[in-house]
Amino acid sequence: MTGNRIPVDEEIGPRRPGAIYQNIDGRFEVLALITDPAEAAQLLRREGARWAVIVRDTLRPDGQPFVVGSVWTTSDYLIRPARTAFAPAA
């Protein structure tokens, strides 16, 4: 860890594929977690990004997936934990 930088796992929090969390902005289902810094920086259009999360707002019937890179805070709370195992493809 460099300087006072927060570890990536703490920044991401419990946001793993399948998790649902809520904050003041909405209720979000995590569709994908990107931990490759180059891919995260490209998706977020922000140099220095270390990770990104692709989410969908479940409170919007037309909710389209979008990318976020905000750090997990005390105003975020977990509604449903992430899947622990992958289901077979249909």
PAZAPA-4460 file (N, C-alpha, C; in steps of 0.05 Angstrom, whole numbers, plus 32768, in hexadecimal, padded with zeros to 4 digits):
% residues 90
    n_x    n_y    n_z   ca_x   ca_y   ca_z    c_x    c_y    c_z   seq   type   mol
   8011   7FE9   8000   8000   8000   8000   8012   8019   8000     1      M     A
   800B   802C   7FF0   801A   8045   7FED   800E   805B   7FFD     2      T     A
   801E   8068   800F   8014   807E   801E   7FFB   8077   802F     3      G     A
   7FE7   8089   802E   7FCF   8085   803D   7FB8   8079   802C     4      N     A
   7FC0   806D   8016   7FAC   8062   8004   7F9C   804A   8011     5      R     A
   7F82   804B   800E   7F71   8036   8018   7F74   801D   8007     6      I     A
   7F75   8005   8013   7F77   7FEC   8004   7F5E   7FEA   7FF1     7      P     A
   7F63   7FDF   7FD9   7F4E   7FDC   7FC5   7F35   7FCE   7FD0     8      V     A
   7F39   7FB8   7FDF   7F22   7FA9   7FEA   7F11   7FBB   7FFC     9      D     A
   7F1D   7FCD   800B   7F0E   7FDF   801C   7EFF   7FF4   800C    10      E     A
   7F0B   7FFD   7FF6   7EFE   8010   7FE4   7EE5   8004   7FD7    11      E     A
   7EE8   7FEB   7FCE   7ED2   7FDD   7FC0   7EBC   7FD5   7FD4    12      I     A
   7EC4   7FCE   7FEC   7EB0   7FC4   7FFF   7EA5   7FA9   7FF7    13      G     A
   7E8C   7FA3   7FFD   7E81   7F89   7FF7   7E75   7F88   7FDA    14      P     A
   7E7C   7F9B   7FC9   7E71   7F9C   7FAE   7E7F   7F87   7F9C    15      R     A
   7E73   7F70   7F9B   7E7C   7F5A   7F89   7E64   7F52   7F78    16      R     A
   7E68   7F45   7F61   7E52   7F3E   7F50   7E3B   7F2F   7F5F    17      P     A
   7E23   7F39   7F5B   7E0C   7F2E   7F68   7E03   7F3D   7F81    18      G     A
   7E14   7F4D   7F8C   7E0D   7F5D   7FA4   7DFA   7F73   7F9D    19      A     A
   7DE9   7F7B   7FB0   7DD8   7F92   7FAD   7DDE   7FA4   7FC4    20      I     A
   7DE2   7FBE   7FBF   7DE7   7FD1   7FD4   7DD7   7FEA   7FCE    21      Y     A
   7DD4   7FFA   7FE3   7DC4   8013   7FE0   7DD3   802A   7FED    22      Q     A
   7DCE   8041   7FE1   7DD7   805A   7FED   7DC4   8070   7FE5    23      N     A
   7DCB   8089   7FE9   7DB9   809F   7FE3   7DB2   80A1   7FC5    24      I     A
   7DC4   8097   7FB5   7DC0   8098   7F97   7DAE   8083   7F8C    25      D     A
   7DA9   806D   7F9A   7D99   8057   7F90   7D9F   803D   7F9C    26      G     A
   7D94   8028   7F90   7D99   800C   7F98   7DA6   7FFE   7F81    27      R     A
   7DBD   7FF3   7F84   7DCD   7FE9   7F6E   7DD4   7FCC   7F70    28      F     A
   7DD0   7FBE   7F5A   7DDA   7FA2   7F57   7DF5   7FA3   7F4A    29      E     A
   7E08   7F95   7F55   7E23   7F94   7F4A   7E23   7F7F   7F34    30      V     A
   7E29   7F88   7F1C   7E2A   7F75   7F05   7E47   7F6B   7F00    31      L     A
   7E5B   7F7C   7F05   7E76   7F75   7F00   7E89   7F86   7F11    32      A     A
   7E9F   7F7A   7F18   7EB4   7F88   7F27   7ECD   7F86   7F16    33      L     A
   7ED9   7F9D   7F0F   7EF1   7F9E   7EFE   7F08   7FA7   7F10    34      I     A
   7F1C   7F95   7F13   7F32   7F9B   7F24   7F4C   7FA0   7F15    35      T     A
   7F4B   7F9F   7EFB   7F62   7FA6   7EEA   7F63   7FC4   7EE8    36      D     A
   7F78   7FD1   7EF3   7F79   7FEE   7EF3   7F77   7FFB   7ED7    37      P     A
   7F83   7FEF   7EC3   7F82   7FFB   7EA8   7F65   7FFA   7E9D    38      A     A
   7F57   7FE4   7EA1   7F3B   7FE2   7E98   7F29   7FF5   7EA9    39      E     A
   7F2E   7FF6   7EC3   7F1E   8007   7ED4   7F22   8025   7ECC    40      A     A
   7F3A   802D   7EC7   7F40   8048   7EBF   7F32   804F   7EA5    41      A     A
   7F32   803C   7E92   7F25   8041   7E78   7F06   8043   7E7C    42      Q     A
   7EFB   8031   7E8C   7EDE   8032   7E90   7ED5   804B   7E9E    43      L     A
   7EE4   8054   7EB2   7EDD   806B   7EC1   7EE7   8085   7EB5    44      L     A
   7EF8   8083   7EA0   7F04   809A   7E93   7F12   80AB   7EA8    45      R     A
   7F22   809D   7EB9   7F30   80AA   7ECE   7F4B   809C   7ED3    46      R     A
   7F60   80AB   7ECF   7F7B   80A0   7ED4   7F7D   809A   7EF2    47      E     A
   7F8B   8085   7EF8   7F8F   807E   7F14   7F7A   806D   7F21    48      G     A
   7F65   8067   7F12   7F50   8055   7F1C   7F5C   8039   7F21    49      A     A
   7F56   802D   7F37   7F61   8013   7F3D   7F4C   7FFD   7F39    50      R     A
   7F33   8004   7F38   7F1D   7FF1   7F36   7F04   8000   7F2C    51      W     A
   7EF0   7FF1   7F24   7ED6   7FFC   7F1C   7EC1   7FE7   7F20    52      A     A
   7EA9   7FF0   7F24   7E92   7FDE   7F29   7E7D   7FE6   7F14    53      V     A
   7E72   7FD1   7F07   7E5C   7FD6   7EF4   7E43   7FCE   7F03    54      I     A
   7E30   7FE1   7F05   7E17   7FDD   7F15   7DFF   7FE4   7F04    55      V     A
   7DE8   7FDC   7F0F   7DCE   7FE3   7F03   7DBC   7FEC   7F1A    56      R     A
   7DAF   8003   7F17   7D9D   800D   7F2C   7D83   7FFD   7F2B    57      D     A
   7D7E   7FED   7F40   7D66   7FDB   7F40   7D4D   7FEA   7F47    58      T     A
   7D4E   8004   7F4F   7D36   8013   7F54   7D2B   8020   7F3B    59      L     A
   7D3A   801F   7F25   7D31   802A   7F0C   7D29   8013   7EF9    60      R     A
   7D11   8012   7EF0   7D09   7FFD   7EDE   7D19   7FFC   7EC4    61      P     A
   7D23   8013   7EBC   7D33   8015   7EA3   7D51   8017   7EAA    62      D     A
   7D59   800E   7EC2   7D74   8012   7ECB   7D88   8004   7EB9    63      G     A
   7D9A   8014   7EAD   7DAF   800A   7E9B   7DC9   8007   7EAB    64      Q     A
   7DD9   7FF3   7EA5   7DF3   7FF0   7EB2   7E05   8009   7EAE    65      P     A
   7E13   8010   7EC3   7E27   8026   7EC1   7E3E   8020   7ED4    66      F     A
   7E53   802F   7ED0   7E6C   802B   7EDF   7E6E   803F   7EF6    67      V     A
   7E77   8035   7F0E   7E7C   8046   7F24   7E98   8040   7F2F    68      V     A
   7EA4   8054   7F3C   7EBE   8051   7F48   7EBF   805E   7F63    69      G     A
   7EA8   8062   7F6F   7EA7   806F   7F89   7EAE   805B   7F9F    70      S     A
   7EBC   8065   7FB3   7EC5   8055   7FCA   7EAD   804E   7FDC    71      V     A
   7EAD   8036   7FE6   7E98   802D   7FF9   7E9A   803E   8013    72      W     A
   7E83   8049   801C   7E83   805A   8034   7E6E   8051   8047    73      T     A
   7E6C   805F   805D   7E58   8058   8072   7E3C   805F   8068    74      T     A
   7E39   806E   8053   7E1E   8073   8048   7E14   805E   8035    75      S     A
   7E26   804B   802E   7E1E   8034   801E   7E17   801D   8030    76      D     A
   7E03   800D   8029   7DFD   7FF6   8039   7DF5   7FDF   8027    77      Y     A
   7DFD   7FC7   8030   7DF9   7FAF   8021   7DDD   7FA4   8026    78      L     A
   7DCF   7F9E   8010   7DB4   7F93   8012   7DB5   7F74   800E    79      I     A
   7DC5   7F6C   7FFA   7DC8   7F50   7FF4   7DE6   7F4B   7FEE    80      R     A
   7DF2   7F38   7FFC   7E0E   7F32   7FF6   7E12   7F26   7FDB    81      P     A
   7E2B   7F27   7FD2   7E32   7F1C   7FB7   7E2E   7EFE   7FB7    82      A     A
   7E2C   7EF3   7F9F   7E2B   7ED6   7F9C   7E46   7ECB   7FA5    83      R     A
   7E45   7EB4   7FB1   7E5E   7EA7   7FB9   7E66   7E91   7FA5    84      T     A
   7E53   7E89   7F95   7E59   7E74   7F81   7E4B   7E7C   7F67    85      A     A
   7E57   7E73   7F51   7E4B   7E79   7F37   7E37   7E64   7F2F    86      F     A
   7E21   7E6D   7F24   7E0D   7E5A   7F1B   7E14   7E52   7EFE    87      A     A
   7E0E   7E39   7EF7   7E14   7E30   7EDB   7E04   7E40   7EC7    88      P     A
   7E10   7E46   7EB0   7E02   7E54   7E9B   7DEC   7E43   7E90    89      A     A
   7DD6   7E50   7E89   7DBF   7E41   7E7E   7DC2   7E3B   7E61    90      A     A
***
